[in-house]
Amino acid sequence: MTCKRIISLVPSLTEALFAFGAGEKVIGRTRYCTLPPRLVRRAEIVGGTKKVDFEAALSLEPDFVVAVREENTKSDVERFCEAGVEVFVGEPQTVSGTLSMLRELAEAVGAADTSSIERAERVLERLGADGPERPARVFAPIWKNPYMSPGGDTYVSDVVEACGGANVFAGRTRYPEVTASEIEDAQPEVMLLPSEPYEFSAVDLAEFYALDVPAARLGRVHLIDGKLLTWYGPRMADALVQLARLIG
């Protein structure tokens, strides 16, 4: 039976549900689910991605909850299950795997429009066919004080690879702390400074340009919208295109 009352605990997947044409079914969201603007405001806020207000959530009488392992807690997922609510739990780690996850979600909610998925699939196929002979070495920190980098087992790392890059810290797992010396030893040729989860800005550029790395010498230190690296859903196709241009 197709769900009719959805709570989404994942900002990017909330946006995806609206793109799929299932937005009218979204009756609950986190405070971080702000897209698409205006339309998403119809849904009630039920807390954050890491801490759900269960009294508020269950009062909405949901029959389907959308979550992912990276952003939501196991205990929150289990509480919804114990309350008899069906929970979709995604685990996005690669671009291709995430597109498959989006297809599963679209089917589960009876989506009317999967064109955004199909477009991203075409872009990914084209990037794979036109990939560079030697990928550019990329550093894409997610945090500062200390610096933290995505490891090779993350979605961000696979996005970089899909766009013609090689994550310089792909040999590590999850989100390791790294020092300025380690960044210099890794010799990145491109540095991508995202606006989230840490909000890198022009204020931070000087310290990255001070590093003895090719990216600094060649002027390839870029401030970018963090959603390009971490959001999955209707913006994936454009994100892949934009990142491929910066990395290539």
MIGU-551079 format. One record per residue: residue in three letters; x, y, z negated of N, C-alpha, C in turn. Coordinates in Angstrom, 1 decimal, always signed. Each point is the difference from the previous one (the first is absolute). Layout:
<sites>
('ALA'; (X; Y; Z); (X; Y; Z); (X; Y; Z))
...
</sites>
This chain:
<sites>
('MET'; (+0.8; -1.2; +0.0); (-0.8; +1.2; +0.0); (+0.9; +1.3; +0.0))
('THR'; (-0.3; +0.9; +0.9); (+0.8; +1.2; +0.1); (-0.3; +0.9; -1.2))
('CYS'; (+1.1; +0.6; -0.6); (-0.1; +0.8; -1.2); (-0.7; +1.3; +0.4))
('LYS'; (-0.7; +0.6; -1.0); (-0.7; +1.2; +0.2); (+0.4; +1.2; -1.0))
('ARG'; (+0.7; -0.4; -1.1); (+0.4; +1.0; -0.9); (+1.4; -0.2; -0.4))
('ILE'; (+0.9; +0.9; +0.5); (+1.4; -0.2; -0.1); (+0.7; +1.0; -0.9))
('ILE'; (+0.9; -0.5; -0.8); (+0.9; +0.9; -0.8); (+1.4; -0.2; +0.6))
('SER'; (+0.7; +1.0; +0.4); (+1.3; -0.1; +0.5); (+1.0; +0.6; -1.0))
('LEU'; (+1.0; -0.8; -0.3); (+1.0; +0.4; -1.0); (+1.3; +0.4; +0.7))
('VAL'; (+0.0; +0.1; +1.3); (+1.2; +0.3; +0.8); (-0.2; +1.2; +1.0))
('PRO'; (+0.6; +1.1; -0.3); (-0.2; +1.2; +0.8); (+0.0; -0.2; +1.5))
('SER'; (+1.0; -0.7; +0.5); (+0.2; -0.2; +1.5); (-1.1; -0.9; +0.5))
('LEU'; (-0.5; -1.0; -0.8); (-1.0; -0.9; +0.5); (-1.4; +0.7; -0.1))
('THR'; (-0.1; +0.9; -1.0); (-1.3; +0.8; +0.0); (-0.1; +0.8; +1.3))
('GLU'; (+1.1; +0.6; +0.5); (-0.1; +0.7; +1.3); (-0.3; -1.0; +1.1))
('ALA'; (+0.6; -1.2; -0.1); (-0.2; -1.0; +1.0); (-1.5; -0.5; +0.1))
('LEU'; (-0.6; -0.1; -1.1); (-1.4; -0.4; -0.1); (-0.9; +1.0; +0.8))
('PHE'; (+0.3; +1.3; -0.2); (-0.8; +1.0; +0.7); (+0.3; -0.1; +1.5))
('ALA'; (+1.3; -0.3; +0.4); (+0.3; -0.1; +1.4); (-0.6; -1.2; +0.6))
('PHE'; (-0.2; -1.0; -0.8); (-0.7; -1.2; +0.5); (-1.5; +0.2; +0.2))
('GLY'; (-0.5; +1.1; -0.4); (-1.5; +0.2; +0.0); (-0.7; -0.5; -1.1))
('ALA'; (+0.7; -0.4; -1.1); (-0.6; -0.5; -1.2); (+0.0; +1.0; -1.2))
('GLY'; (+0.2; +1.2; +0.3); (+0.0; +1.0; -1.0); (-1.2; +0.2; -0.9))
('GLU'; (-1.2; -0.3; +0.7); (-1.2; +0.2; -0.8); (-0.2; -1.1; -1.1))
('LYS'; (+0.8; -1.0; +0.1); (+0.0; -1.1; -1.0); (+0.9; +0.3; -1.2))
('VAL'; (+0.9; +1.0; +0.1); (+0.9; +0.3; -1.0); (-0.7; +0.8; -1.1))
('ILE'; (-0.2; -0.6; -1.1); (-0.7; +0.7; -1.1); (+0.9; +0.4; -1.2))
('GLY'; (+1.2; -0.5; +0.0); (+1.0; +0.3; -1.0); (+1.4; +0.1; +0.5))
('ARG'; (+0.8; +0.8; -0.6); (+1.4; +0.2; +0.5); (+0.9; +0.5; -1.2))
('THR'; (+1.3; +0.0; +0.2); (+0.9; +0.6; -1.0); (+0.1; +1.5; +0.2))
('ARG'; (+0.5; +0.7; -1.0); (+0.2; +1.4; +0.1); (+1.0; +0.4; +1.1))
('TYR'; (+0.8; -1.0; +0.4); (+1.0; +0.2; +1.1); (-0.5; -0.2; +1.4))
('CYS'; (-1.2; -0.6; +0.1); (-0.7; -0.2; +1.3); (-0.6; +1.3; +0.4))
('THR'; (+0.7; +0.8; +0.8); (-0.5; +1.3; +0.4); (-0.2; +0.1; +1.5))
('LEU'; (+0.2; -1.0; +0.7); (-0.2; +0.0; +1.5); (-1.0; -1.1; +0.4))
('PRO'; (-0.8; +0.4; +1.0); (-0.2; +1.2; +0.7); (-0.6; +1.1; -0.9))
('PRO'; (+0.4; +1.2; +0.1); (-0.6; +1.1; -0.9); (-1.4; +0.2; +0.3))
('ARG'; (-0.8; +0.4; -1.0); (-1.4; +0.2; +0.1); (-0.8; -1.3; -0.1))
('LEU'; (+0.3; -0.8; +1.0); (-0.8; -1.3; +0.0); (+0.3; -0.9; -1.2))
('VAL'; (+1.2; +0.0; -0.4); (+0.4; -0.9; -1.1); (-0.6; +0.5; -1.4))
('ARG'; (-0.3; +1.3; +0.0); (-0.5; +0.6; -1.3); (-1.4; -0.6; -0.4))
('ARG'; (-0.7; -0.6; +0.9); (-1.2; -0.7; -0.3); (+0.2; -1.1; -1.0))
('ALA'; (+1.1; -0.6; +0.0); (+0.3; -1.2; -0.8); (+0.4; +0.5; -1.4))
('GLU'; (-0.4; -0.7; -1.0); (+0.3; +0.3; -1.4); (+1.4; -0.4; -0.4))
('ILE'; (+0.7; +0.8; -0.8); (+1.4; -0.3; -0.4); (-0.1; -0.9; -1.2))
('VAL'; (+0.8; -1.1; +0.1); (+0.0; -1.0; -1.1); (+1.3; -0.2; -0.6))
('GLY'; (+0.8; +1.1; -0.2); (+1.3; -0.1; -0.6); (+1.1; +0.1; +1.1))
('GLY'; (+1.2; -0.6; -0.4); (+1.1; +0.1; +0.9); (+0.4; -1.4; +0.6))
('THR'; (+1.0; +0.0; +0.8); (+0.4; -1.3; +0.6); (+0.5; -1.0; -1.0))
('LYS'; (+0.6; +0.5; -1.1); (+0.6; -0.9; -1.1); (-0.9; -0.2; -1.2))
('LYS'; (-1.0; +0.9; -0.1); (-0.8; -0.1; -1.2); (-1.5; +0.3; +0.4))
('VAL'; (-0.8; -1.0; +0.1); (-1.4; +0.1; +0.4); (-0.9; +0.3; -1.1))
('ASP'; (-0.9; +0.9; +0.1); (-1.1; +0.2; -1.0); (-1.1; -1.1; +0.3))
('PHE'; (+0.0; -1.1; -0.7); (-0.9; -1.1; +0.3); (-1.4; +0.3; -0.3))
('GLU'; (-0.3; +0.8; -1.0); (-1.3; +0.4; -0.3); (-0.6; +0.7; +1.2))
('ALA'; (+0.7; +1.0; +0.5); (-0.4; +0.8; +1.2); (-0.1; -0.9; +1.2))
('ALA'; (+1.0; -0.9; +0.2); (+0.0; -0.8; +1.2); (-1.2; -1.0; +0.0))
('LEU'; (-0.2; -0.7; -1.0); (-1.0; -1.0; +0.0); (-1.4; +0.6; -0.1))
('SER'; (-0.1; +1.2; -0.5); (-1.3; +0.7; +0.1); (-0.5; +0.3; +1.4))
('LEU'; (+0.9; +0.0; +0.9); (-0.3; +0.2; +1.5); (-0.5; -1.3; +0.6))
('GLU'; (+0.0; -1.1; -0.7); (-0.4; -1.3; +0.5); (+0.6; -0.4; +1.4))
('PRO'; (+1.4; +0.0; +0.0); (+0.7; -0.4; +1.2); (-0.2; -1.5; +0.3))
('ASP'; (+0.1; -0.3; +1.3); (+0.1; -1.4; +0.4); (+1.3; -0.3; +0.6))
('PHE'; (+0.9; +1.0; +0.2); (+1.2; -0.3; +0.6); (+1.0; +1.1; -0.4))
('VAL'; (+1.2; -0.4; -0.4); (+1.1; +0.9; -0.4); (+1.2; -0.3; +0.9))
('VAL'; (+0.6; +1.1; +0.4); (+1.2; +0.0; +0.8); (+1.3; +0.4; -0.8))
('ALA'; (+1.0; -0.9; +0.0); (+1.2; +0.2; -0.8); (+1.2; -0.5; +0.8))
('VAL'; (+1.2; +0.4; -0.4); (+1.2; -0.6; +0.5); (+1.0; -0.3; -1.2))
('ARG'; (+0.8; -1.0; +0.2); (+0.9; -0.4; -1.1); (+1.0; +1.1; -0.4))
('GLU'; (+0.4; +0.8; +1.0); (+1.0; +1.0; -0.2); (-0.5; +1.2; -0.8))
('GLU'; (-1.2; +0.4; +0.1); (-0.5; +1.2; -0.6); (-1.0; -0.3; -1.2))
('ASN'; (-0.6; -1.1; -0.1); (-1.0; -0.3; -1.0); (+0.5; -1.1; -1.0))
('THR'; (-0.5; +0.0; -1.2); (+0.5; -1.0; -1.0); (-0.8; -1.3; +0.1))
('LYS'; (+0.7; -1.0; -0.4); (-0.6; -1.4; +0.0); (-1.1; +0.0; -1.0))
('SER'; (+0.1; +0.7; -1.1); (-1.0; +0.0; -1.0); (-1.3; +0.6; +0.4))
('ASP'; (+0.1; +1.1; +0.8); (-1.2; +0.7; +0.5); (-0.7; -0.9; +1.0))
('VAL'; (+0.8; -0.7; +0.9); (-0.6; -0.9; +1.0); (-0.8; -1.1; -0.8))
('GLU'; (+0.7; -0.6; -1.0); (-0.6; -1.1; -0.7); (-1.3; +0.4; -0.7))
('ARG'; (+0.0; +1.2; -0.5); (-1.3; +0.5; -0.7); (-1.1; +0.1; +0.9))
('PHE'; (+0.2; +0.5; +1.2); (-1.1; +0.0; +1.0); (-0.4; -1.4; +0.4))
('CYS'; (+0.9; -0.9; +0.1); (-0.3; -1.4; +0.3); (-0.9; -0.6; -1.1))
('GLU'; (+0.4; +0.3; -1.2); (-0.7; -0.6; -1.2); (-1.4; +0.6; -0.1))
('ALA'; (-0.2; +1.2; +0.6); (-1.3; +0.6; +0.0); (-0.9; -0.5; +1.2))
('GLY'; (+0.6; -0.9; +0.8); (-0.7; -0.6; +1.1); (+0.0; +0.8; +1.3))
('VAL'; (+1.0; +1.0; +0.1); (+0.1; +0.8; +1.2); (+1.1; -0.6; +0.9))
('GLU'; (-0.3; -0.1; +1.3); (+0.9; -0.5; +0.9); (+1.1; +1.1; +0.2))
('VAL'; (+1.3; -0.5; +0.0); (+1.1; +0.9; +0.1); (+0.9; -0.4; +1.2))
('PHE'; (+0.2; +1.0; +0.9); (+1.0; -0.2; +1.1); (+1.3; +0.5; -0.5))
('VAL'; (+1.0; -0.9; +0.0); (+1.4; +0.4; -0.5); (+0.9; -0.1; +1.2))
('GLY'; (+0.5; +1.1; +0.5); (+1.0; +0.0; +1.1); (+1.4; +0.0; -0.6))
('GLU'; (+0.9; -0.4; +0.9); (+1.4; +0.0; -0.4); (+0.9; +0.4; +1.2))
('PRO'; (-0.1; +1.3; +0.3); (+0.7; +0.5; +1.2); (+1.5; +0.1; -0.3))
('GLN'; (+0.8; -0.8; +0.8); (+1.5; +0.0; -0.1); (+0.6; +0.3; +1.3))
('THR'; (-0.7; -0.4; +1.1); (+0.6; +0.3; +1.3); (-1.1; +0.7; +0.8))
('VAL'; (+0.4; +0.7; +1.1); (-0.9; +0.7; +0.9); (-1.0; -1.0; +0.6))
('SER'; (+0.5; -1.1; +0.6); (-0.8; -0.9; +0.6); (-1.0; -0.7; -1.0))
('GLY'; (+0.6; -0.3; -1.1); (-0.9; -0.7; -1.1); (-1.0; +1.0; -0.5))
('THR'; (+0.3; +1.3; +0.0); (-1.0; +1.0; -0.5); (-1.1; +0.1; +1.1))
('LEU'; (+0.3; +0.0; +1.2); (-1.0; +0.0; +1.1); (-1.0; -1.2; -0.1))
('SER'; (+0.6; -1.1; -0.3); (-0.8; -1.2; -0.3); (-0.9; +0.2; -1.2))
('MET'; (+0.5; +0.6; -1.0); (-0.8; +0.2; -1.2); (-1.1; +1.0; +0.3))
('LEU'; (+0.3; +1.0; +0.8); (-1.1; +1.0; +0.3); (-1.1; -0.7; +0.8))
('ARG'; (+0.4; -1.0; +0.9); (-1.1; -0.7; +0.7); (-0.8; -0.8; -0.9))
('GLU'; (+0.6; -0.6; -1.0); (-0.7; -0.8; -1.0); (-1.0; +0.9; -0.8))
('LEU'; (+0.5; +1.1; -0.3); (-0.9; +1.0; -0.8); (-1.1; +0.4; +0.9))
('ALA'; (+0.3; +0.4; +1.2); (-1.1; +0.4; +1.0); (-1.1; -1.0; +0.1))
('GLU'; (+0.4; -1.3; +0.1); (-0.9; -1.0; +0.2); (-0.8; -0.2; -1.3))
('ALA'; (+0.6; +0.1; -1.1); (-0.7; -0.2; -1.3); (-1.0; +1.1; -0.3))
('VAL'; (+0.2; +1.2; +0.5); (-1.0; +1.1; -0.2); (-1.0; +0.2; +1.2))
('GLY'; (+0.1; -0.9; +1.0); (-0.8; +0.1; +1.1); (+0.2; +1.3; +0.8))
('ALA'; (+1.3; +0.2; +0.3); (+0.5; +1.3; +0.7); (-0.6; +0.1; +1.4))
('ALA'; (-0.4; +1.2; +0.3); (-0.5; +0.2; +1.4); (+1.1; +0.5; +0.9))
('ASP'; (+1.1; +0.5; -0.5); (+1.0; +0.7; +0.8); (+1.4; -0.5; -0.5))
('THR'; (+0.7; -0.8; +0.8); (+1.4; -0.4; -0.3); (+1.0; +0.6; +1.0))
('SER'; (-0.4; +1.1; +0.7); (+0.9; +0.6; +1.0); (+1.3; +0.4; -0.6))
('SER'; (+0.0; +0.5; -1.2); (+1.2; +0.5; -0.6); (+1.0; -1.1; -0.2))
('ILE'; (-0.5; -1.2; -0.3); (+0.9; -1.2; -0.2); (+0.6; -0.4; +1.4))
('GLU'; (-0.9; +0.0; +1.0); (+0.5; -0.4; +1.3); (+1.0; +1.0; +0.6))
('ARG'; (-0.2; +1.2; -0.3); (+1.0; +1.0; +0.5); (+1.4; -0.2; -0.7))
('ALA'; (-0.1; -0.2; -1.3); (+1.3; -0.3; -0.7); (+0.7; -1.3; +0.5))
('GLU'; (-0.8; -1.0; +0.3); (+0.6; -1.2; +0.5); (+0.7; +0.3; +1.4))
('ARG'; (-0.6; +0.8; +0.8); (+0.6; +0.3; +1.3); (+1.3; +0.8; -0.2))
('VAL'; (+0.0; +0.9; -0.9); (+1.2; +0.8; -0.3); (+1.1; -0.9; -0.5))
('LEU'; (-0.3; -0.9; -0.9); (+0.9; -0.9; -0.6); (+0.6; -0.9; +1.1))
('GLU'; (-0.8; -0.5; +0.9); (+0.5; -0.8; +1.1); (+0.9; +0.8; +0.9))
('ARG'; (-0.3; +1.2; +0.3); (+0.8; +0.8; +0.8); (+1.3; +0.4; -0.6))
('LEU'; (+0.0; +0.3; -1.3); (+1.3; +0.3; -0.7); (+0.9; -1.3; +0.0))
('GLY'; (-0.6; -1.1; -0.2); (+0.8; -1.3; +0.0); (+0.6; -0.2; +1.4))
('ALA'; (-0.7; +0.3; +1.0); (+0.6; -0.2; +1.4); (+1.0; +1.0; +0.3))
('ASP'; (-0.1; +1.2; -0.5); (+0.9; +1.1; +0.4); (+1.0; +0.3; -1.1))
('GLY'; (+0.2; -0.9; -0.9); (+0.9; +0.3; -1.2); (+1.4; +0.2; +0.4))
('PRO'; (+0.8; +0.8; -0.8); (+1.4; +0.3; +0.4); (+0.9; -1.2; -0.1))
('GLU'; (+1.1; +0.0; +0.7); (+1.0; -1.1; -0.1); (+0.6; -0.1; -1.4))
('ARG'; (+0.2; +1.2; -0.6); (+0.5; +0.0; -1.4); (-0.8; +0.9; -0.8))
('PRO'; (-0.7; -0.5; -1.0); (-0.9; +0.9; -0.8); (+0.8; +1.0; -0.8))
('ALA'; (-0.5; +1.2; -0.2); (+0.6; +1.0; -0.8); (-0.1; -0.3; -1.4))
('ARG'; (+1.1; +0.3; -0.8); (+0.0; -0.3; -1.4); (-0.8; +1.1; -0.7))
('VAL'; (-1.0; -0.4; -0.8); (-1.0; +0.9; -0.6); (+0.0; -0.1; -1.5))
('PHE'; (+0.0; +1.2; -0.7); (-0.2; +0.1; -1.4); (-1.3; +0.8; -0.2))
('ALA'; (-1.0; -0.6; -0.7); (-1.3; +0.6; -0.2); (-0.3; -0.1; -1.5))
('PRO'; (+0.5; +0.9; -0.8); (-0.2; -0.1; -1.5); (-1.5; +0.2; -0.3))
('ILE'; (-0.4; -0.6; -1.1); (-1.4; +0.2; -0.4); (+0.0; +0.8; -1.3))
('TRP'; (+1.2; +0.2; -0.6); (+0.0; +0.7; -1.3); (+1.3; +0.6; -0.2))
('LYS'; (+0.1; +1.0; -1.0); (+1.2; +0.7; -0.3); (+0.1; +0.1; -1.5))
('ASN'; (+1.3; +0.0; -0.5); (+0.3; +0.0; -1.4); (-0.6; -1.1; -0.8))
('PRO'; (+0.4; -1.3; +0.3); (+1.1; -0.3; +1.0); (-0.6; -0.2; +1.4))
('TYR'; (+0.9; +0.0; +0.9); (-0.4; -0.4; +1.4); (-0.5; -1.4; +0.0))
('MET'; (-1.1; -0.3; +0.7); (-0.5; -1.3; +0.1); (-0.2; -0.3; +1.5))
('SER'; (+0.3; -1.1; +0.5); (-0.2; -0.4; +1.4); (-0.9; -1.2; +0.1))
('PRO'; (-0.7; -0.1; +1.1); (-0.7; -1.2; +0.2); (+1.0; -1.1; +0.4))
('GLY'; (-0.3; -1.2; -0.6); (+0.8; -1.2; +0.4); (-0.5; -0.7; +1.2))
('GLY'; (+0.6; -1.0; +0.4); (-0.3; -0.7; +1.3); (-1.3; -0.7; -0.1))
('ASP'; (-0.6; -0.2; -1.1); (-1.3; -0.8; -0.2); (-1.2; +0.9; -0.1))
('THR'; (+0.1; +1.3; +0.5); (-1.1; +0.9; -0.1); (-0.5; +0.4; +1.3))
('TYR'; (-1.3; +0.5; +0.0); (-0.6; +0.5; +1.2); (+0.8; +1.2; +0.6))
('VAL'; (+0.5; +0.9; -0.8); (+0.8; +1.1; +0.5); (+1.2; -0.5; +0.8))
('SER'; (+0.7; -1.0; -0.5); (+1.1; -0.5; +0.7); (-0.4; -0.6; +1.4))
('ASP'; (-1.1; -0.7; +0.0); (-0.4; -0.5; +1.3); (-0.5; +1.0; +1.0))
('VAL'; (-0.6; +1.1; -0.5); (-0.4; +1.1; +0.8); (+1.3; +0.6; +0.7))
('VAL'; (+1.0; +0.2; -0.8); (+1.2; +0.6; +0.5); (+0.6; -1.0; +1.1))
('GLU'; (+0.0; -1.2; -0.2); (+0.5; -1.0; +0.9); (-0.9; +0.0; +1.3))
('ALA'; (-1.3; +0.0; -0.2); (-0.9; +0.0; +1.2); (+0.2; +1.3; +0.9))
('CYS'; (+0.5; +1.0; -0.6); (+0.2; +1.3; +0.7); (+1.4; +0.2; +0.5))
('GLY'; (+0.8; -1.1; +0.0); (+1.3; +0.1; +0.6); (+1.1; +0.3; -1.0))
('GLY'; (-0.2; -0.2; -1.3); (+1.0; +0.3; -1.0); (+0.4; -1.2; -0.8))
('ALA'; (+1.0; +0.1; -0.8); (+0.4; -1.0; -0.9); (+0.2; +0.6; -1.4))
('ASN'; (-0.8; -0.4; -0.9); (+0.0; +0.5; -1.4); (+1.4; -0.4; -0.6))
('VAL'; (+0.7; +1.1; -0.4); (+1.4; -0.3; -0.5); (+0.0; -0.8; -1.3))
('PHE'; (-1.1; +0.0; -0.7); (-0.1; -0.8; -1.2); (-0.9; -1.2; +0.1))
('ALA'; (-0.1; -0.5; +1.2); (-0.8; -1.2; +0.3); (+0.4; -1.2; -0.7))
('GLY'; (+1.3; -0.1; -0.4); (+0.5; -1.1; -0.7); (-0.4; -0.1; -1.5))
('ARG'; (-0.7; +1.0; -0.5); (-0.5; +0.0; -1.3); (-1.5; -0.2; +0.0))
('THR'; (-0.6; -0.3; -1.2); (-1.4; -0.3; -0.1); (-0.7; +1.1; -0.7))
('ARG'; (-1.3; +0.1; +0.3); (-0.9; +0.9; -0.6); (+0.5; +1.5; +0.1))
('TYR'; (+0.1; +0.7; -1.1); (+0.4; +1.4; +0.1); (+1.2; +0.3; -0.8))
('PRO'; (+1.2; -0.3; +0.4); (+1.2; +0.1; -0.8); (+0.4; +1.5; -0.2))
('GLU'; (+0.6; +0.2; -1.1); (+0.7; +1.3; -0.3); (+1.3; +0.0; +0.8))
('VAL'; (+0.3; +1.2; +0.6); (+1.3; +0.1; +0.7); (+0.7; +1.3; -0.3))
('THR'; (+1.3; +0.0; +0.0); (+0.7; +1.2; -0.3); (+0.4; +0.8; +1.3))
('ALA'; (+0.5; +1.2; -0.2); (+0.5; +0.8; +1.2); (+1.1; -0.7; +0.6))
('SER'; (+0.9; -0.6; -0.8); (+1.2; -0.8; +0.6); (-0.5; -1.2; +0.8))
('GLU'; (-1.0; -0.7; -0.5); (-0.5; -1.1; +0.8); (-0.7; +0.4; +1.3))
('ILE'; (-0.6; +1.2; +0.0); (-0.6; +0.5; +1.2); (+1.1; +0.4; +1.0))
('GLU'; (+1.1; +0.6; -0.5); (+1.1; +0.3; +0.9); (+0.7; -1.3; +0.5))
('ASP'; (+0.1; -1.0; -0.8); (+0.6; -1.3; +0.5); (-0.9; -0.6; +1.0))
('ALA'; (-1.3; +0.2; +0.0); (-1.0; -0.6; +0.9); (+0.1; +0.7; +1.4))
('GLN'; (+0.5; +1.2; +0.0); (+0.1; +0.8; +1.2); (-1.3; +0.1; +0.9))
('PRO'; (-1.0; +0.5; -0.6); (-1.3; +0.1; +0.9); (+0.2; +1.0; +1.1))
('GLU'; (-0.6; -0.3; +1.1); (+0.1; +0.9; +1.2); (-1.3; +0.9; +0.0))
('VAL'; (-1.0; -0.4; -0.7); (-1.2; +0.8; -0.1); (-0.5; -0.1; -1.4))
('MET'; (-0.4; +1.1; -0.6); (-0.6; +0.0; -1.3); (-1.4; +0.6; +0.1))
('LEU'; (-1.0; -0.7; -0.5); (-1.4; +0.4; +0.0); (-0.4; +0.3; -1.5))
('LEU'; (-0.4; +1.2; -0.2); (-0.4; +0.4; -1.4); (-1.5; +0.3; +0.0))
('PRO'; (-0.7; -1.0; -0.6); (-1.5; +0.1; +0.0); (-0.6; +0.9; -1.0))
('SER'; (-1.2; +0.4; +0.2); (-0.7; +0.9; -0.9); (-0.7; -0.8; -1.2))
('GLU'; (+0.0; -1.3; +0.1); (-0.5; -0.8; -1.1); (+0.6; -1.4; +0.1))
('PRO'; (+0.1; -0.7; -1.1); (-0.5; +0.3; -1.4); (+0.8; +1.2; -0.7))
('TYR'; (+1.3; +0.1; +0.3); (+0.7; +1.2; -0.5); (-0.2; +1.0; +1.1))
('GLU'; (-0.2; +1.3; -0.4); (-0.2; +1.0; +1.0); (+1.3; +0.7; +0.4))
('PHE'; (+0.7; -0.6; +0.9); (+1.2; +0.7; +0.5); (-0.4; +1.3; +0.7))
('SER'; (+0.9; +1.0; -0.1); (-0.3; +1.3; +0.6); (+1.3; +0.6; +0.5))
('ALA'; (-0.2; +1.2; +0.6); (+1.2; +0.7; +0.5); (+1.0; +0.3; -1.1))
('VAL'; (-0.4; +0.0; -1.3); (+0.9; +0.2; -1.1); (+1.0; -1.1; -0.1))
('ASP'; (-0.4; -1.2; +0.4); (+0.8; -1.2; -0.1); (+1.0; -0.2; +1.2))
('LEU'; (-0.1; +0.8; +1.0); (+0.8; -0.2; +1.2); (+1.5; +0.1; -0.2))
('ALA'; (+0.3; +1.0; -0.8); (+1.5; +0.3; -0.2); (+0.7; -1.2; -0.5))
('GLU'; (-0.5; -0.7; -1.0); (+0.7; -1.1; -0.6); (+0.2; -1.1; +0.9))
('PHE'; (-1.0; -0.2; +1.0); (+0.2; -1.1; +1.0); (+0.9; +0.4; +1.1))
('TYR'; (+0.0; +1.3; +0.3); (+1.0; +0.5; +1.0); (+1.4; +0.0; -0.5))
('ALA'; (+0.1; +0.0; -1.3); (+1.4; +0.0; -0.7); (+0.6; -1.4; +0.0))
('LEU'; (-0.8; -1.0; +0.4); (+0.6; -1.4; +0.0); (+0.8; -0.2; +1.2))
('ASP'; (+1.1; -0.8; -0.1); (+0.9; -0.3; +1.1); (-0.6; -1.2; +0.8))
('VAL'; (-1.0; +0.3; +0.8); (-0.7; -1.0; +0.8); (-0.3; +0.5; +1.3))
('PRO'; (-0.1; -0.8; +1.0); (-0.3; +0.4; +1.4); (-1.3; +0.8; +0.1))
('ALA'; (-1.0; -0.3; -0.8); (-1.3; +0.7; +0.1); (+0.2; +1.5; -0.3))
('ALA'; (+0.8; +0.3; -1.0); (+0.3; +1.3; -0.4); (+0.8; +0.8; +1.1))
('ARG'; (+1.0; -0.7; +0.5); (+0.9; +0.7; +1.0); (-0.8; +0.2; +1.3))
('LEU'; (-1.0; -0.8; +0.3); (-0.7; +0.1; +1.3); (-1.3; +0.8; -0.2))
('GLY'; (-0.3; +0.4; -1.2); (-1.2; +0.8; -0.2); (-1.3; -0.9; +0.1))
('ARG'; (+0.1; -1.3; -0.4); (-1.1; -0.9; +0.1); (-0.5; -0.3; -1.4))
('VAL'; (-0.3; +1.0; -0.8); (-0.7; -0.1; -1.3); (-1.3; +0.6; +0.2))
('HIS'; (-1.1; -0.8; -0.1); (-1.3; +0.5; +0.3); (-1.0; -0.1; -1.1))
('LEU'; (-0.6; +1.1; -0.3); (-1.2; +0.0; -1.0); (-1.2; -0.5; +0.8))
('ILE'; (-0.7; -1.0; -0.5); (-1.1; -0.6; +0.7); (-1.2; -0.2; -1.0))
('ASP'; (-1.2; -0.1; +0.6); (-1.2; -0.3; -0.7); (+0.2; -1.5; -0.5))
('GLY'; (-0.1; -0.2; -1.3); (+0.2; -1.3; -0.6); (-1.0; -1.0; +0.5))
('LYS'; (-1.1; +0.4; +0.5); (-1.0; -0.9; +0.5); (+0.4; -0.8; +1.2))
('LEU'; (+1.0; +0.6; +0.7); (+0.5; -0.7; +1.2); (+0.7; -1.3; -0.4))
('LEU'; (+0.6; -0.1; -1.1); (+0.7; -1.1; -0.5); (-0.8; -1.0; -0.8))
('THR'; (-1.0; +0.5; -0.7); (-0.7; -0.8; -1.0); (-1.4; -0.3; +0.2))
('TRP'; (-0.7; +0.8; +0.8); (-1.4; -0.2; +0.2); (-0.3; -1.0; +1.1))
('TYR'; (-0.9; -0.9; -0.2); (-0.4; -0.9; +1.1); (-1.5; +0.2; +0.2))
('GLY'; (-0.4; +0.0; +1.3); (-1.4; +0.2; +0.4); (+0.0; +0.8; +1.3))
('PRO'; (-0.9; +0.9; +0.1); (-0.3; +0.7; +1.3); (+1.2; +0.9; +0.5))
('ARG'; (+0.9; +0.3; -0.9); (+1.1; +0.9; +0.4); (+1.3; -0.8; +0.4))
('MET'; (-0.1; -1.3; +0.0); (+1.2; -0.8; +0.2); (+0.6; +0.2; +1.4))
('ALA'; (-0.9; +0.1; +1.0); (+0.6; +0.1; +1.4); (+0.7; +1.3; +0.1))
('ASP'; (-0.5; +1.1; -0.4); (+0.7; +1.3; +0.1); (+1.2; +0.0; -0.9))
('ALA'; (+0.0; -0.6; -1.1); (+1.1; -0.1; -0.9); (+1.2; -0.7; +0.6))
('LEU'; (-0.3; -1.1; +0.7); (+1.1; -0.8; +0.7); (+0.6; +0.8; +1.1))
('VAL'; (-0.8; +0.7; +0.7); (+0.5; +0.9; +1.1); (+0.9; +1.1; -0.5))
('GLN'; (-0.5; +0.7; -1.0); (+0.8; +1.1; -0.6); (+1.3; -0.5; -0.6))
('LEU'; (+0.0; -1.1; -0.7); (+1.2; -0.5; -0.7); (+1.0; -0.5; +1.1))
('ALA'; (-0.5; -0.6; +1.0); (+0.9; -0.5; +1.1); (+0.7; +1.1; +0.6))
('ARG'; (-0.7; +1.2; +0.2); (+0.7; +1.2; +0.6); (+1.1; +0.5; -0.9))
('LEU'; (-0.3; +0.0; -1.3); (+1.0; +0.5; -1.0); (+1.2; -0.9; -0.1))
('ILE'; (-0.3; -1.3; +0.0); (+1.1; -1.0; -0.2); (+0.8; -0.3; +1.3))
('GLY'; (-0.7; +0.0; +1.1); (+0.7; -0.3; +1.3); (+1.0; +0.9; +0.5))
</sites>
